[in-house]
Amino acid sequence: MTGFGKGTAEIEGKTINIEIRTLNSKQFDLNLRIPALLRERESEIRTLLARSIERGKVEVNAGIDYTGSELPASINKPLAKAYYNELKALAHELDAPATDIFSIVMKLPDVTRQLQEQTSDEDWKKIISAFENALHQLDEFRAHEGNLLEKDFAARINTIMQLLSQIEPFEAARNAQLREKLRNGFAEFADNNTFDNNRFEQEMIYYLEKLDITEEKVRLTKHCHYFTDTLKEKEANGRKLNFVSQEIGREINTIGSKANDAGIQKIVVQMKDELEKIKEQLANIL
Protein backbone atom coordinates (compact mmCIF):
# COMPACT_ATOMS: atom_id res chain seq x y z
CA MET A 1 0.00 0.00 0.00
CA THR A 2 1.27 3.49 -0.79
CA GLY A 3 2.50 5.66 2.04
CA PHE A 4 4.89 8.46 2.99
CA GLY A 5 6.64 9.46 6.20
CA LYS A 6 9.30 11.98 7.13
CA GLY A 7 11.55 12.42 10.17
CA THR A 8 14.26 14.89 11.19
CA ALA A 9 17.13 14.59 13.65
CA GLU A 10 19.10 17.60 14.88
CA ILE A 11 22.61 16.73 16.05
CA GLU A 12 25.67 18.89 16.51
CA GLY A 13 26.36 20.77 13.29
CA LYS A 14 24.07 18.55 11.24
CA THR A 15 20.43 18.03 10.33
CA ILE A 16 19.52 14.54 9.17
CA ASN A 17 16.39 14.31 7.00
CA ILE A 18 14.73 10.93 6.51
CA GLU A 19 12.00 10.14 3.98
CA ILE A 20 10.24 6.79 3.62
CA ARG A 21 7.99 5.95 0.67
CA THR A 22 6.14 2.69 0.09
CA LEU A 23 4.37 1.17 -2.89
CA ASN A 24 2.36 -2.01 -3.20
CA SER A 25 4.35 -5.24 -3.48
CA LYS A 26 3.78 -8.82 -2.38
CA GLN A 27 7.24 -9.00 -0.79
CA PHE A 28 9.34 -6.72 1.41
CA ASP A 29 11.59 -4.96 -1.11
CA LEU A 30 13.86 -2.36 0.51
CA ASN A 31 15.89 0.28 -1.35
CA LEU A 32 17.99 2.01 1.31
CA ARG A 33 20.04 5.10 0.52
CA ILE A 34 21.93 6.52 3.49
CA PRO A 35 25.03 8.72 3.89
CA ALA A 36 28.38 7.36 5.04
CA LEU A 37 27.68 8.66 8.53
CA LEU A 38 24.96 6.02 9.02
CA ARG A 39 26.65 3.09 7.30
CA GLU A 40 28.01 1.64 10.54
CA ARG A 41 24.41 1.22 11.76
CA GLU A 42 22.92 0.05 8.45
CA SER A 43 22.00 -3.42 9.74
CA GLU A 44 20.16 -1.86 12.68
CA ILE A 45 18.25 0.46 10.35
CA ARG A 46 17.28 -2.45 8.08
CA THR A 47 16.05 -4.46 11.07
CA LEU A 48 13.92 -1.54 12.29
CA LEU A 49 12.34 -1.08 8.85
CA ALA A 50 11.70 -4.80 8.31
CA ARG A 51 10.07 -5.08 11.73
CA SER A 52 7.79 -2.10 11.13
CA ILE A 53 6.78 -2.74 7.49
CA GLU A 54 5.42 -6.20 6.75
CA ARG A 55 5.68 -5.99 2.96
CA GLY A 56 5.81 -3.53 0.11
CA LYS A 57 8.32 -1.77 -2.09
CA VAL A 58 10.08 0.55 0.36
CA GLU A 59 12.32 3.45 -0.62
CA VAL A 60 14.29 5.14 2.17
CA ASN A 61 16.33 8.29 1.57
CA ALA A 62 18.44 9.85 4.32
CA GLY A 63 20.38 13.05 3.70
CA ILE A 64 22.54 15.39 5.78
CA ASP A 65 22.46 19.19 5.83
CA TYR A 66 25.56 20.61 7.52
CA THR A 67 24.61 23.59 9.64
CA GLY A 68 27.97 24.14 11.36
CA SER A 69 31.35 25.31 10.14
CA GLU A 70 32.85 21.82 10.03
CA LEU A 71 32.51 19.95 6.75
CA PRO A 72 32.83 16.19 6.22
CA ALA A 73 35.65 16.65 3.68
CA SER A 74 38.88 18.59 3.31
CA ILE A 75 40.83 19.87 0.29
CA ASN A 76 44.49 19.06 -0.15
CA LYS A 77 45.45 22.62 -1.09
CA PRO A 78 49.14 22.05 -1.95
CA LEU A 79 48.22 19.18 -4.26
CA ALA A 80 45.39 21.18 -5.85
CA LYS A 81 47.74 24.13 -6.50
CA ALA A 82 50.31 21.83 -8.05
CA TYR A 83 47.72 20.26 -10.34
CA TYR A 84 46.43 23.70 -11.31
CA ASN A 85 49.87 25.12 -12.14
CA GLU A 86 50.84 22.05 -14.17
CA LEU A 87 47.62 22.10 -16.18
CA LYS A 88 47.89 25.85 -16.78
CA ALA A 89 51.47 25.51 -17.97
CA LEU A 90 50.51 22.62 -20.25
CA ALA A 91 47.67 24.64 -21.75
CA HIS A 92 50.04 27.56 -22.42
CA GLU A 93 52.64 25.24 -23.99
CA LEU A 94 50.07 23.65 -26.26
CA ASP A 95 48.38 26.97 -26.98
CA ALA A 96 45.11 25.44 -25.75
CA PRO A 97 42.28 27.32 -24.02
CA ALA A 98 42.80 27.31 -20.25
CA THR A 99 39.13 27.06 -19.37
CA ASP A 100 37.53 24.99 -16.62
CA ILE A 101 40.94 24.03 -15.20
CA PHE A 102 39.68 24.48 -11.65
CA SER A 103 36.75 22.07 -12.13
CA ILE A 104 39.17 19.54 -13.64
CA VAL A 105 41.53 19.90 -10.69
CA MET A 106 38.78 19.18 -8.17
CA LYS A 107 38.08 15.84 -9.86
CA LEU A 108 41.68 14.63 -9.80
CA PRO A 109 42.80 11.94 -7.32
CA ASP A 110 43.44 12.86 -3.68
CA VAL A 111 42.45 16.53 -4.08
CA THR A 112 39.50 16.02 -1.73
CA ARG A 113 39.51 13.69 1.24
CA GLN A 114 36.49 12.37 3.10
CA LEU A 115 36.83 12.81 6.84
CA GLN A 116 35.90 9.96 9.15
CA GLU A 117 32.76 10.94 11.04
CA GLN A 118 31.69 9.32 14.27
CA THR A 119 28.18 9.10 15.70
CA SER A 120 27.79 9.09 19.44
CA ASP A 121 25.22 6.94 21.22
CA GLU A 122 23.24 10.05 22.09
CA ASP A 123 23.20 11.18 18.46
CA TRP A 124 22.22 7.70 17.34
CA LYS A 125 19.21 7.75 19.68
CA LYS A 126 18.05 10.95 17.97
CA ILE A 127 18.54 9.41 14.53
CA ILE A 128 16.61 6.28 15.49
CA SER A 129 13.86 8.50 16.89
CA ALA A 130 13.71 10.29 13.52
CA PHE A 131 13.32 6.94 11.73
CA GLU A 132 10.55 5.97 14.17
CA ASN A 133 8.76 9.28 13.58
CA ALA A 134 8.93 8.72 9.82
CA LEU A 135 7.55 5.19 10.26
CA HIS A 136 4.76 6.52 12.48
CA GLN A 137 3.74 9.04 9.79
CA LEU A 138 3.94 6.26 7.22
CA ASP A 139 1.60 4.08 9.29
CA GLU A 140 -0.87 6.95 9.69
CA PHE A 141 -0.81 7.58 5.94
CA ARG A 142 -1.39 3.91 5.15
CA ALA A 143 -4.07 3.61 7.84
CA HIS A 144 -5.96 6.56 6.36
CA GLU A 145 -5.81 4.99 2.90
CA GLY A 146 -6.86 1.66 4.40
CA ASN A 147 -9.93 3.23 6.03
CA LEU A 148 -10.97 4.69 2.69
CA LEU A 149 -10.52 1.30 1.02
CA GLU A 150 -12.51 -0.41 3.78
CA LYS A 151 -15.43 1.95 3.26
CA ASP A 152 -15.25 1.41 -0.50
CA PHE A 153 -15.16 -2.39 -0.08
CA ALA A 154 -18.09 -2.35 2.35
CA ALA A 155 -20.16 -0.18 0.00
CA ARG A 156 -19.49 -2.41 -2.99
CA ILE A 157 -20.24 -5.62 -1.07
CA ASN A 158 -23.48 -4.02 0.11
CA THR A 159 -24.30 -3.17 -3.52
CA ILE A 160 -23.73 -6.80 -4.53
CA MET A 161 -26.08 -7.93 -1.73
CA GLN A 162 -28.73 -5.46 -2.85
CA LEU A 163 -28.41 -6.64 -6.46
CA LEU A 164 -28.71 -10.24 -5.29
CA SER A 165 -32.02 -9.46 -3.59
CA GLN A 166 -33.31 -8.02 -6.89
CA ILE A 167 -32.92 -11.38 -8.63
CA GLU A 168 -35.85 -13.10 -6.87
CA PRO A 169 -38.71 -11.42 -8.80
CA PHE A 170 -36.99 -12.17 -12.11
CA GLU A 171 -36.39 -15.75 -10.99
CA ALA A 172 -40.08 -16.34 -10.19
CA ALA A 173 -41.20 -14.83 -13.49
CA ARG A 174 -38.56 -16.85 -15.35
CA ASN A 175 -39.82 -20.14 -13.91
CA ALA A 176 -43.40 -19.34 -14.87
CA GLN A 177 -42.34 -18.37 -18.39
CA LEU A 178 -40.26 -21.50 -18.79
CA ARG A 179 -43.13 -23.69 -17.63
CA GLU A 180 -45.52 -22.05 -20.09
CA LYS A 181 -43.01 -22.19 -22.93
CA LEU A 182 -42.34 -25.88 -22.42
CA ARG A 183 -46.03 -26.68 -22.10
CA ASN A 184 -46.81 -24.90 -25.35
CA GLY A 185 -43.92 -26.67 -27.02
CA PHE A 186 -45.15 -30.08 -25.89
CA ALA A 187 -48.71 -29.24 -26.90
CA GLU A 188 -47.65 -28.69 -30.53
CA PHE A 189 -46.26 -32.23 -30.88
CA ALA A 190 -48.21 -34.29 -28.34
CA ASP A 191 -51.51 -35.95 -28.93
CA ASN A 192 -54.01 -34.53 -26.49
CA ASN A 193 -55.23 -38.06 -25.67
CA THR A 194 -51.78 -39.36 -24.78
CA PHE A 195 -50.27 -36.26 -23.14
CA ASP A 196 -49.17 -37.25 -19.62
CA ASN A 197 -49.37 -34.27 -17.30
CA ASN A 198 -47.59 -36.13 -14.47
CA ARG A 199 -44.64 -36.99 -16.68
CA PHE A 200 -44.58 -33.44 -17.95
CA GLU A 201 -44.42 -32.10 -14.39
CA GLN A 202 -41.58 -34.50 -13.55
CA GLU A 203 -39.59 -33.37 -16.56
CA MET A 204 -40.41 -29.77 -15.73
CA ILE A 205 -39.15 -30.16 -12.14
CA TYR A 206 -35.94 -31.79 -13.39
CA TYR A 207 -35.37 -28.98 -15.86
CA LEU A 208 -36.05 -26.23 -13.31
CA GLU A 209 -33.74 -27.88 -10.77
CA LYS A 210 -30.90 -27.62 -13.26
CA LEU A 211 -31.58 -23.88 -13.48
CA ASP A 212 -32.14 -23.42 -9.75
CA ILE A 213 -29.74 -20.85 -8.20
CA THR A 214 -30.86 -21.10 -4.57
CA GLU A 215 -27.60 -22.71 -3.41
CA GLU A 216 -25.51 -20.17 -5.29
CA LYS A 217 -27.45 -17.31 -3.72
CA VAL A 218 -26.98 -18.75 -0.23
CA ARG A 219 -23.23 -19.28 -0.76
CA LEU A 220 -22.83 -15.83 -2.28
CA THR A 221 -24.55 -14.28 0.74
CA LYS A 222 -22.26 -16.19 3.12
CA HIS A 223 -19.14 -15.15 1.19
CA CYS A 224 -20.22 -11.50 1.26
CA HIS A 225 -20.79 -11.64 5.02
CA TYR A 226 -17.42 -13.33 5.49
CA PHE A 227 -15.73 -10.63 3.39
CA THR A 228 -17.31 -7.93 5.57
CA ASP A 229 -16.31 -9.71 8.79
CA THR A 230 -12.73 -10.09 7.55
CA LEU A 231 -12.56 -6.35 6.85
CA LYS A 232 -13.17 -5.69 10.55
CA GLU A 233 -10.27 -7.87 11.73
CA LYS A 234 -7.10 -6.08 12.85
CA GLU A 235 -4.69 -8.45 11.13
CA ALA A 236 -3.38 -7.88 7.59
CA ASN A 237 -5.88 -9.91 5.57
CA GLY A 238 -5.22 -8.84 2.00
CA ARG A 239 -4.61 -12.40 0.80
CA LYS A 240 -7.68 -13.70 2.61
CA LEU A 241 -9.86 -10.98 1.10
CA ASN A 242 -8.50 -11.82 -2.32
CA PHE A 243 -9.41 -15.49 -1.84
CA VAL A 244 -12.94 -14.61 -0.65
CA SER A 245 -13.40 -12.29 -3.63
CA GLN A 246 -12.54 -15.20 -5.93
CA GLU A 247 -15.23 -17.31 -4.25
CA ILE A 248 -17.72 -14.46 -4.66
CA GLY A 249 -16.84 -14.28 -8.33
CA ARG A 250 -17.33 -18.03 -8.74
CA GLU A 251 -20.88 -17.88 -7.37
CA ILE A 252 -21.76 -14.83 -9.48
CA ASN A 253 -20.51 -16.59 -12.60
CA THR A 254 -22.56 -19.71 -11.80
CA ILE A 255 -25.69 -17.60 -11.31
CA GLY A 256 -25.01 -16.00 -14.68
CA SER A 257 -24.57 -19.37 -16.41
CA LYS A 258 -27.87 -20.60 -14.96
CA ALA A 259 -29.78 -17.36 -15.43
CA ASN A 260 -31.54 -18.02 -18.74
CA ASP A 261 -33.15 -14.61 -18.30
CA ALA A 262 -32.15 -11.19 -19.59
CA GLY A 263 -33.13 -9.43 -16.34
CA ILE A 264 -31.00 -11.74 -14.19
CA GLN A 265 -28.09 -11.48 -16.64
CA LYS A 266 -28.20 -7.70 -16.37
CA ILE A 267 -27.99 -7.90 -12.58
CA VAL A 268 -25.11 -10.40 -12.85
CA VAL A 269 -23.19 -7.96 -15.06
CA GLN A 270 -23.67 -5.23 -12.46
CA MET A 271 -22.44 -7.53 -9.68
CA LYS A 272 -19.38 -8.47 -11.76
CA ASP A 273 -18.62 -4.80 -12.30
CA GLU A 274 -18.67 -4.14 -8.54
CA LEU A 275 -16.50 -7.20 -7.89
CA GLU A 276 -13.91 -6.16 -10.48
CA LYS A 277 -13.56 -2.78 -8.77
CA ILE A 278 -13.02 -4.61 -5.47
CA LYS A 279 -10.29 -6.77 -7.04
CA GLU A 280 -8.56 -3.73 -8.50
CA GLN A 281 -8.38 -2.13 -5.06
CA LEU A 282 -7.33 -5.38 -3.41
CA ALA A 283 -4.18 -5.28 -5.52
CA ASN A 284 -3.11 -2.31 -3.37
CA ILE A 285 -3.16 -4.26 -0.12
CA LEU A 286 -1.91 -7.70 -1.16
Protein Blocks (a to p, Z undefined) as FASTA:
>chain_A
ZZddddddddehiacdddddddddfbdcddddddfklmmmmmmmmmmmmmmmmbdcdddd
dddddfbfbdcbdcdfklmmmmmmmmmmmmmmnopacehklmmmmmpghkbccddddddf
klmmmmmmmmmmmmmmmmmmmmmmmmmmmmmmmmmmmmmmmmmmmmmmmmmmmmmmmmmm
mmmmmmmmpcfklmcfklmmmmmmmmmmmmpcklmmmmmmmmmmmmmmmmmpmbdcklmm
mmmmmmmmmmmmmmmmmnopaklmmmmmmmmmmmmmmmmmmmmmZZ
